[in-house]
Amino acid sequence: MKPLLRLAQAAWLAEIGVDLHWLDVRAPVTAPAPPAARPPAQCPDLDALADAVRACQQCGRHQQRLRAVPGAGQADRPFYLIVAEQPGIDDEVAGQPFQGDSGRLLQAMLAAVRLPHAESRFGTYVVKCRAPGGHEPDAAEIAACVPHLHREIALLQPRWILALGRVAAQAVLGGAVDLDAVRGTALRYRPESGDEIPVWVTHQPASLMVRSALKAEAWRDLAGLAQAVRESAAA
């Protein structure tokens, strides 16, 4: 039986609060059921981790999602791991991070500051499922999902981490942070094993789209990151 709604239509209806349980919103091609989720720490590679993300039911968001959004990008030790708060509608429909207007804005800003090695990056979210209405993840949702992020970092071993927004900064750095206090300066991610990774923090693209006054601050932050990367390469 053909679905009554495409995934994109279903996502927009869910965003405005329409109950979709009585509608058939299956994908046009029926995919096999994902394997049972395994703990992130037991995932030997990024493909296994992506499967674990798609099968995860550790918080209530799985009951309303169309699909989870694992990280994506260069998997072979990318120069940058870019971490933001949570997927938007375009990400959920595509199953890929940093889609739509916010993704295009981020791409344009990275190009504008001439970020070295900008093409070598992997994008991901702290919380892998979108919340209808886009409410900020609560502490329980973050705690349920952040082990996936930590495993991504361990598998990728990026040279730099760019954290977009307060939630991403807290997930990477650990503990509460004042976004304005940590923006635009070199910080450190301290893994359980291995070398520390430099972290840079700025505003998330979704915030820039609703508060255009923040764009100048984000541009300065990213220009500072570009300079820091060049200086570290010259050292």
C-alpha positions in Angstrom: 0.0 0.0 0.0 1.3 3.4 -0.9 1.9 5.9 1.9 -0.6 8.7 2.3 2.2 11.2 3.1 5.8 11.6 2.1 8.3 11.9 5.0 8.8 15.7 4.4 5.0 16.3 4.6 4.8 14.2 7.8 7.6 16.1 9.4 6.0 19.5 8.8 2.6 18.3 10.1 4.3 16.9 13.2 6.1 20.2 13.7 2.7 22.0 14.0 1.3 19.4 16.4 -0.8 17.2 14.1 -1.3 13.7 15.4 0.0 11.4 12.7 -0.7 8.0 14.3 -3.8 7.4 12.3 -2.0 8.1 9.0 0.3 5.8 7.0 3.6 7.7 6.8 5.9 4.9 5.9 8.7 5.5 3.5 7.8 4.6 -0.2 10.3 1.7 -0.1 10.0 -0.5 3.0 13.4 -0.8 4.7 14.3 -3.7 6.9 13.9 -3.2 10.6 17.1 -1.8 12.2 19.0 -4.1 14.4 18.5 -3.9 18.2 20.5 -1.0 19.6 23.8 -1.8 21.1 25.6 0.4 23.7 27.7 3.0 21.9 30.9 1.9 23.7 30.5 -1.5 22.0 30.2 -0.2 18.5 33.5 -1.0 16.7 33.1 1.5 13.9 30.9 4.4 12.6 28.6 2.2 10.6 27.8 0.1 13.7 27.3 3.4 15.7 24.9 4.8 13.1 22.9 1.6 13.3 22.8 2.0 17.1 21.6 5.6 16.8 18.8 4.5 14.4 17.7 1.8 16.7 18.0 3.8 20.0 15.0 4.1 22.3 16.7 5.5 25.3 14.4 8.6 25.6 10.9 9.5 24.6 12.0 11.2 21.3 12.0 7.9 19.5 8.2 7.7 19.8 7.7 10.8 17.6 10.7 10.8 15.2 10.5 9.9 11.5 14.1 8.8 11.7 17.2 9.4 13.8 20.1 11.4 12.3 23.5 9.9 12.8 26.6 11.9 12.1 28.0 12.0 8.6 31.0 13.3 6.7 34.6 12.4 6.3 35.1 9.4 8.5 38.9 9.0 8.2 40.2 11.2 10.9 38.5 14.5 9.8 40.2 17.8 10.5 37.0 19.0 12.2 34.2 17.4 14.1 31.3 19.9 14.0 28.7 19.4 16.8 25.4 21.1 17.1 22.4 20.7 19.4 19.8 18.6 17.5 18.4 17.9 14.0 15.8 20.1 12.3 13.0 19.0 9.9 15.3 19.0 6.9 17.9 16.9 8.7 15.2 14.4 9.8 13.8 14.1 6.3 17.2 13.6 4.7 18.7 11.5 7.5 21.8 13.7 7.3 23.0 16.5 9.5 23.3 20.2 8.5 20.7 20.3 5.8 18.4 23.1 4.8 18.9 26.8 5.4 21.0 26.4 8.6 23.4 24.0 6.9 23.8 26.4 3.9 24.4 29.2 6.3 27.1 27.3 8.1 28.7 26.3 4.8 28.8 29.9 3.7 30.3 31.1 6.9 33.1 28.5 6.9 33.9 29.6 3.3 33.8 33.3 4.2 36.4 32.9 6.9 38.6 30.7 4.7 38.8 28.0 7.3 41.8 25.8 6.5 40.9 22.2 5.5 37.2 23.0 5.8 36.3 20.2 3.4 37.7 17.7 5.9 34.8 17.6 8.4 32.3 15.3 10.1 29.0 16.8 11.3 26.8 15.5 14.1 24.4 16.4 16.8 24.4 16.0 20.6 20.8 14.6 20.5 20.1 12.6 17.3 16.3 12.9 17.1 14.3 16.0 16.4 11.7 17.2 18.9 8.4 18.4 17.4 8.4 22.1 18.0 12.1 22.1 18.3 12.3 22.5 22.0 15.7 22.4 23.6 16.8 19.0 24.8 16.3 18.4 28.5 19.0 16.9 30.8 17.6 13.4 30.5 17.5 13.5 26.7 21.1 14.7 26.6 22.3 12.1 29.1 20.6 9.4 27.0 22.2 10.5 23.7 25.6 12.0 24.6 27.4 8.5 24.8 26.9 8.3 21.0 28.7 11.7 20.7 31.6 10.5 22.9 31.9 7.3 20.8 31.9 9.4 17.6 34.8 11.4 19.0 36.7 8.3 20.0 36.3 6.7 16.6 37.0 9.8 14.6 39.9 11.3 16.5 39.3 14.7 14.9 42.1 17.3 15.0 39.6 20.1 16.1 36.1 20.1 17.5 33.8 23.0 16.6 30.8 23.1 19.1 27.8 25.2 17.9 25.7 26.5 20.7 25.5 26.1 24.5 24.1 22.5 24.5 26.9 21.3 22.2 29.5 23.2 24.2 28.3 21.6 27.5 28.2 18.1 25.9 31.8 18.4 24.6 33.3 20.2 27.5 31.3 18.6 30.4 29.3 20.6 32.9 27.5 23.9 32.6 29.1 26.6 30.5 28.4 30.2 29.8 28.3 30.5 26.0 29.6 34.0 25.9 32.4 33.2 28.2 33.7 30.2 26.2 33.1 31.5 22.6 36.0 32.3 20.4 38.8 30.8 22.5 40.7 27.5 22.4 39.4 25.0 25.0 40.1 21.3 25.4 38.1 18.0 25.1 39.7 15.5 27.5 38.9 11.9 26.5 39.2 8.9 28.8 42.2 7.8 26.8 44.2 9.4 24.0 45.3 13.0 23.4 43.3 16.1 24.2 41.5 17.7 21.3 41.2 21.5 20.9 37.7 22.8 21.0 36.3 26.0 19.6 32.8 27.3 20.4 30.4 29.7 18.7 26.7 30.2 18.1 24.6 27.5 16.4 23.3 28.4 12.9 19.6 28.0 14.0 20.2 30.9 16.5 21.7 33.1 13.8 18.7 32.6 11.6 16.4 34.1 14.2 18.8 36.6 15.8 20.7 38.1 12.9 22.7 40.4 15.3 24.6 37.3 16.4 26.0 36.7 12.9 28.8 39.2 13.4 29.8 37.5 16.7 29.8 34.1 15.0 31.9 35.4 12.1 34.5 36.7 14.5 34.5 33.4 16.4 35.0 31.4 13.2 37.7 33.8 11.9 39.4 33.3 15.2 39.2 29.5 14.7 40.8 29.9 11.2 43.6 31.9 12.7 44.2 29.5 15.5 44.4 26.6 13.1 46.9 28.4 11.0 49.0 29.3 14.0 48.9 25.7 15.3 50.1 24.4 11.9 53.0 26.9 11.9 54.1 26.1 15.4 
